[in-house]
Amino acid sequence: MEIYLETVDSTNKYAKEHIEEISDRSVVYTYNQTAGRGRLDRKWNFTGSDNIYATLVLKPSYDMRNVYSNLTQYLCVVIAELMEEYGVEPSIKWPNDVQVGSKKISGILAEGVIERNCLRGLILGFGINLNAESEVLAQINQPATALNIELGQYVDKEIFLKRLLEKFFLRYDRFIEDGFSLIKNDYLRRVRFLNQEIKVRVFDKEISGIAKEITEGGALVLLDKNNQEHLLMVGDIINQRG
């Protein structure tokens, strides 16, 4: 099921408010999102109507399972794979940002809708810079790029979204069964920060250390200067050296 909205404040918000009437494996999308939200309550920037602002609505079960927290990483790999088919070389910034040349090109925000201890649905929102001007991207509070800038040509957003959904659902059922281990190698070969010194913001604190590994569950293992390991399930890499 595809739900196209001419203009909406947030596809994630719309999906949550209409979760009961939206069927499993639906996509809500728009090209004019007015009030999106980034991960960890970061500021969200509108980069123009030629880009993708969308939300997948998934209803795999009525109970919350650990594998669902890895769906953002699965989508991250899918986006990276599709970018490669277009001729660019993306990398993954843990946990689920896609970058090209250390510049962000896509971000993902996942949410769950739970009522009376019952999972009503998973909301998997994503934004992709397909066609944006350099002047607009320069106003974002982090280095950013767009696919049209990397390719030097316009990218058809309808075709891109169609290919993305096909690729996502191609291995979706298997991913729900196997979890992060299904994509671990695909994920790891696109990361650039392992064995480097990084700083990670986890809510209101920052942790620095060597990025030791990504676990079978998709968590980041950080080794600090006291040789203490930190197992991070959420966070945001804010600095890396290498």
C-alpha beads as a LAMMPS data file, in Angstrom:
LAMMPS data file: protein, C-alpha beads

242 atoms
241 bonds

1 atom types
1 bond types

-500.0 500.0 xlo xhi
-500.0 500.0 ylo yhi
-500.0 500.0 zlo zhi

Masses

1 110.0

Atoms # bond

1 1 1 0.000 0.000 0.000
2 1 1 1.338 3.423 -0.970
3 1 1 0.054 6.603 0.648
4 1 1 1.180 9.807 -1.037
5 1 1 0.626 13.082 0.796
6 1 1 1.044 16.338 -1.112
7 1 1 2.232 18.087 2.057
8 1 1 2.551 16.834 5.636
9 1 1 4.276 17.954 8.799
10 1 1 5.875 14.534 9.329
11 1 1 5.366 11.177 7.629
12 1 1 6.282 9.457 10.900
13 1 1 3.689 11.449 12.814
14 1 1 1.033 10.743 10.185
15 1 1 1.843 7.029 10.266
16 1 1 1.588 6.911 14.061
17 1 1 -1.733 8.762 14.082
18 1 1 -3.213 6.432 11.435
19 1 1 -1.476 3.221 12.473
20 1 1 -4.705 1.217 12.805
21 1 1 -5.907 1.956 9.290
22 1 1 -2.563 1.591 7.529
23 1 1 -1.839 -1.963 6.435
24 1 1 1.385 -3.876 7.012
25 1 1 4.286 -3.133 4.606
26 1 1 2.850 0.218 3.552
27 1 1 4.842 3.323 2.710
28 1 1 3.756 6.868 3.512
29 1 1 5.655 9.421 1.479
30 1 1 5.714 13.060 0.527
31 1 1 8.027 15.525 -1.152
32 1 1 6.973 18.448 1.042
33 1 1 7.576 17.642 4.703
34 1 1 7.340 20.696 6.911
35 1 1 8.313 19.529 10.389
36 1 1 10.400 16.390 10.366
37 1 1 12.529 15.193 13.282
38 1 1 15.998 13.700 13.427
39 1 1 17.425 11.021 15.696
40 1 1 18.067 11.964 19.342
41 1 1 15.884 15.051 18.783
42 1 1 18.388 16.608 16.408
43 1 1 17.193 19.464 14.215
44 1 1 15.770 18.313 10.890
45 1 1 16.291 20.280 7.676
46 1 1 14.020 20.389 4.618
47 1 1 16.250 20.128 1.550
48 1 1 13.672 20.625 -1.196
49 1 1 10.744 18.861 -2.853
50 1 1 12.898 16.728 -5.155
51 1 1 14.048 14.545 -2.281
52 1 1 12.534 11.567 -0.471
53 1 1 10.739 11.872 2.859
54 1 1 9.045 8.585 3.653
55 1 1 7.946 6.172 6.365
56 1 1 7.570 2.415 6.213
57 1 1 4.813 0.926 8.363
58 1 1 5.598 -2.619 9.452
59 1 1 3.480 -4.963 11.548
60 1 1 5.517 -8.169 11.914
61 1 1 3.988 -9.212 15.261
62 1 1 2.076 -7.969 18.297
63 1 1 5.076 -8.321 20.611
64 1 1 8.335 -6.374 20.582
65 1 1 11.392 -8.429 19.581
66 1 1 15.077 -7.539 19.756
67 1 1 15.537 -7.833 15.996
68 1 1 13.214 -4.885 15.395
69 1 1 15.814 -2.478 16.779
70 1 1 18.124 -3.547 13.927
71 1 1 15.660 -2.694 11.167
72 1 1 17.230 0.755 10.816
73 1 1 20.583 -0.902 10.121
74 1 1 18.946 -3.190 7.581
75 1 1 17.384 -0.209 5.808
76 1 1 20.740 1.572 5.997
77 1 1 22.422 -1.296 4.124
78 1 1 19.612 -1.360 1.548
79 1 1 20.006 2.370 0.876
80 1 1 23.782 1.999 0.587
81 1 1 23.426 -0.907 -1.852
82 1 1 21.061 1.097 -4.041
83 1 1 23.408 4.082 -3.968
84 1 1 26.152 1.801 -5.246
85 1 1 23.937 0.716 -8.130
86 1 1 23.708 4.393 -9.061
87 1 1 27.507 4.594 -9.152
88 1 1 28.558 6.167 -5.842
89 1 1 30.538 4.660 -2.945
90 1 1 28.630 5.238 0.293
91 1 1 29.769 4.488 3.806
92 1 1 27.799 3.828 6.983
93 1 1 28.094 5.956 10.099
94 1 1 26.919 3.866 13.044
95 1 1 24.189 3.180 13.677
96 1 1 22.222 4.111 10.552
97 1 1 23.378 7.201 8.683
98 1 1 24.500 6.818 5.075
99 1 1 27.340 9.050 3.949
100 1 1 29.225 9.747 0.755
101 1 1 32.716 11.148 1.243
102 1 1 32.048 11.740 4.975
103 1 1 28.961 13.802 4.083
104 1 1 25.485 12.700 5.144
105 1 1 23.136 11.703 2.359
106 1 1 20.477 9.762 4.280
107 1 1 19.153 9.405 7.824
108 1 1 16.681 7.076 9.493
109 1 1 14.366 7.451 12.490
110 1 1 12.527 4.423 13.887
111 1 1 9.644 4.466 16.370
112 1 1 7.264 1.907 17.795
113 1 1 3.567 2.323 18.502
114 1 1 2.573 0.381 21.624
115 1 1 -0.880 0.348 23.181
116 1 1 -1.780 -1.702 26.270
117 1 1 1.489 -3.649 26.044
118 1 1 0.693 -4.594 22.468
119 1 1 2.821 -3.559 19.481
120 1 1 0.535 -1.869 16.968
121 1 1 3.270 -1.207 14.452
122 1 1 6.835 -0.149 13.692
123 1 1 7.428 3.237 12.108
124 1 1 10.589 3.402 9.996
125 1 1 11.090 6.938 8.723
126 1 1 13.840 7.874 6.287
127 1 1 15.018 10.880 4.356
128 1 1 17.285 10.741 1.310
129 1 1 18.924 13.680 -0.424
130 1 1 18.371 12.865 -4.091
131 1 1 18.276 16.313 -5.658
132 1 1 19.448 19.246 -3.572
133 1 1 21.396 22.428 -4.145
134 1 1 24.783 22.944 -2.515
135 1 1 23.626 26.263 -1.059
136 1 1 20.750 24.543 0.763
137 1 1 22.932 21.731 2.069
138 1 1 25.442 24.264 3.377
139 1 1 22.812 25.473 5.861
140 1 1 22.650 22.065 7.572
141 1 1 24.593 21.789 10.830
142 1 1 26.724 18.925 9.505
143 1 1 28.430 18.180 6.169
144 1 1 25.813 16.904 3.713
145 1 1 25.556 15.954 0.069
146 1 1 22.949 14.717 -2.406
147 1 1 22.940 12.041 -5.083
148 1 1 22.521 14.553 -7.907
149 1 1 25.643 16.390 -6.730
150 1 1 27.647 13.167 -6.623
151 1 1 26.424 12.050 -10.055
152 1 1 26.202 15.425 -11.760
153 1 1 22.646 14.752 -12.922
154 1 1 19.029 14.726 -11.774
155 1 1 17.734 11.562 -10.083
156 1 1 14.147 10.399 -10.648
157 1 1 12.672 10.158 -7.160
158 1 1 9.753 7.880 -8.103
159 1 1 12.062 5.307 -9.697
160 1 1 14.503 5.502 -6.795
161 1 1 11.786 4.936 -4.192
162 1 1 10.296 2.027 -6.165
163 1 1 13.686 0.311 -6.407
164 1 1 14.348 0.945 -2.731
165 1 1 11.090 -0.670 -1.606
166 1 1 11.654 -3.687 -3.842
167 1 1 15.140 -4.140 -2.438
168 1 1 13.972 -3.684 1.162
169 1 1 11.264 -6.336 0.996
170 1 1 13.429 -8.766 -0.968
171 1 1 15.173 -9.926 2.235
172 1 1 12.843 -8.467 4.856
173 1 1 11.225 -11.747 5.931
174 1 1 14.581 -13.460 6.208
175 1 1 15.977 -10.538 8.190
176 1 1 13.145 -10.794 10.717
177 1 1 14.122 -14.450 11.203
178 1 1 17.934 -14.143 11.150
179 1 1 18.473 -10.648 12.548
180 1 1 21.573 -8.487 12.172
181 1 1 23.775 -11.498 11.386
182 1 1 22.139 -11.632 7.939
183 1 1 23.607 -8.246 6.981
184 1 1 26.588 -7.978 9.325
185 1 1 29.217 -8.452 6.609
186 1 1 27.377 -6.071 4.262
187 1 1 27.258 -3.530 7.075
188 1 1 30.876 -3.907 8.199
189 1 1 32.420 -3.510 4.777
190 1 1 30.847 -0.076 4.507
191 1 1 31.919 1.326 7.875
192 1 1 35.042 3.507 8.108
193 1 1 35.501 4.039 11.844
194 1 1 36.469 0.665 13.299
195 1 1 39.839 0.598 15.116
196 1 1 39.798 4.396 15.180
197 1 1 39.475 6.760 18.106
198 1 1 35.959 8.188 18.166
199 1 1 33.658 10.146 20.449
200 1 1 30.049 9.065 20.868
201 1 1 27.230 11.083 22.384
202 1 1 24.786 8.896 24.275
203 1 1 21.853 11.060 25.344
204 1 1 23.406 13.630 27.724
205 1 1 26.933 12.218 28.025
206 1 1 29.922 11.657 25.757
207 1 1 32.190 8.606 25.645
208 1 1 35.567 8.510 23.872
209 1 1 37.600 5.482 22.926
210 1 1 38.600 3.031 20.210
211 1 1 35.785 1.584 18.128
212 1 1 36.576 -2.068 18.716
213 1 1 33.800 -3.935 16.939
214 1 1 30.155 -4.218 15.949
215 1 1 28.511 -7.139 17.746
216 1 1 26.214 -9.797 16.316
217 1 1 23.369 -7.657 17.654
218 1 1 24.520 -4.500 15.860
219 1 1 25.833 -2.755 18.991
220 1 1 29.071 -0.756 19.033
221 1 1 31.847 -1.845 21.400
222 1 1 33.950 1.127 22.515
223 1 1 37.210 0.638 24.437
224 1 1 38.064 3.703 26.558
225 1 1 41.501 4.841 27.808
226 1 1 41.075 2.741 30.965
227 1 1 40.557 -0.388 28.842
228 1 1 36.930 -0.498 29.901
229 1 1 34.499 -1.722 27.269
230 1 1 31.251 0.129 26.633
231 1 1 28.476 -1.700 24.794
232 1 1 26.448 0.973 23.021
233 1 1 23.035 0.221 21.593
234 1 1 22.216 3.852 20.752
235 1 1 24.271 6.984 20.251
236 1 1 25.729 9.356 17.729
237 1 1 29.346 9.477 16.560
238 1 1 30.292 13.143 16.839
239 1 1 34.016 12.920 16.219
240 1 1 36.483 10.461 14.763
241 1 1 40.162 10.451 13.973
242 1 1 41.857 8.379 11.385

Bonds

1 1 1 2
2 1 2 3
3 1 3 4
4 1 4 5
5 1 5 6
6 1 6 7
7 1 7 8
8 1 8 9
9 1 9 10
10 1 10 11
11 1 11 12
12 1 12 13
13 1 13 14
14 1 14 15
15 1 15 16
16 1 16 17
17 1 17 18
18 1 18 19
19 1 19 20
20 1 20 21
21 1 21 22
22 1 22 23
23 1 23 24
24 1 24 25
25 1 25 26
26 1 26 27
27 1 27 28
28 1 28 29
29 1 29 30
30 1 30 31
31 1 31 32
32 1 32 33
33 1 33 34
34 1 34 35
35 1 35 36
36 1 36 37
37 1 37 38
38 1 38 39
39 1 39 40
40 1 40 41
41 1 41 42
42 1 42 43
43 1 43 44
44 1 44 45
45 1 45 46
46 1 46 47
47 1 47 48
48 1 48 49
49 1 49 50
50 1 50 51
51 1 51 52
52 1 52 53
53 1 53 54
54 1 54 55
55 1 55 56
56 1 56 57
57 1 57 58
58 1 58 59
59 1 59 60
60 1 60 61
61 1 61 62
62 1 62 63
63 1 63 64
64 1 64 65
65 1 65 66
66 1 66 67
67 1 67 68
68 1 68 69
69 1 69 70
70 1 70 71
71 1 71 72
72 1 72 73
73 1 73 74
74 1 74 75
75 1 75 76
76 1 76 77
77 1 77 78
78 1 78 79
79 1 79 80
80 1 80 81
81 1 81 82
82 1 82 83
83 1 83 84
84 1 84 85
85 1 85 86
86 1 86 87
87 1 87 88
88 1 88 89
89 1 89 90
90 1 90 91
91 1 91 92
92 1 92 93
93 1 93 94
94 1 94 95
95 1 95 96
96 1 96 97
97 1 97 98
98 1 98 99
99 1 99 100
100 1 100 101
101 1 101 102
102 1 102 103
103 1 103 104
104 1 104 105
105 1 105 106
106 1 106 107
107 1 107 108
108 1 108 109
109 1 109 110
110 1 110 111
111 1 111 112
112 1 112 113
113 1 113 114
114 1 114 115
115 1 115 116
116 1 116 117
117 1 117 118
118 1 118 119
119 1 119 120
120 1 120 121
121 1 121 122
122 1 122 123
123 1 123 124
124 1 124 125
125 1 125 126
126 1 126 127
127 1 127 128
128 1 128 129
129 1 129 130
130 1 130 131
131 1 131 132
132 1 132 133
133 1 133 134
134 1 134 135
135 1 135 136
136 1 136 137
137 1 137 138
138 1 138 139
139 1 139 140
140 1 140 141
141 1 141 142
142 1 142 143
143 1 143 144
144 1 144 145
145 1 145 146
146 1 146 147
147 1 147 148
148 1 148 149
149 1 149 150
150 1 150 151
151 1 151 152
152 1 152 153
153 1 153 154
154 1 154 155
155 1 155 156
156 1 156 157
157 1 157 158
158 1 158 159
159 1 159 160
160 1 160 161
161 1 161 162
162 1 162 163
163 1 163 164
164 1 164 165
165 1 165 166
166 1 166 167
167 1 167 168
168 1 168 169
169 1 169 170
170 1 170 171
171 1 171 172
172 1 172 173
173 1 173 174
174 1 174 175
175 1 175 176
176 1 176 177
177 1 177 178
178 1 178 179
179 1 179 180
180 1 180 181
181 1 181 182
182 1 182 183
183 1 183 184
184 1 184 185
185 1 185 186
186 1 186 187
187 1 187 188
188 1 188 189
189 1 189 190
190 1 190 191
191 1 191 192
192 1 192 193
193 1 193 194
194 1 194 195
195 1 195 196
196 1 196 197
197 1 197 198
198 1 198 199
199 1 199 200
200 1 200 201
201 1 201 202
202 1 202 203
203 1 203 204
204 1 204 205
205 1 205 206
206 1 206 207
207 1 207 208
208 1 208 209
209 1 209 210
210 1 210 211
211 1 211 212
212 1 212 213
213 1 213 214
214 1 214 215
215 1 215 216
216 1 216 217
217 1 217 218
218 1 218 219
219 1 219 220
220 1 220 221
221 1 221 222
222 1 222 223
223 1 223 224
224 1 224 225
225 1 225 226
226 1 226 227
227 1 227 228
228 1 228 229
229 1 229 230
230 1 230 231
231 1 231 232
232 1 232 233
233 1 233 234
234 1 234 235
235 1 235 236
236 1 236 237
237 1 237 238
238 1 238 239
239 1 239 240
240 1 240 241
241 1 241 242
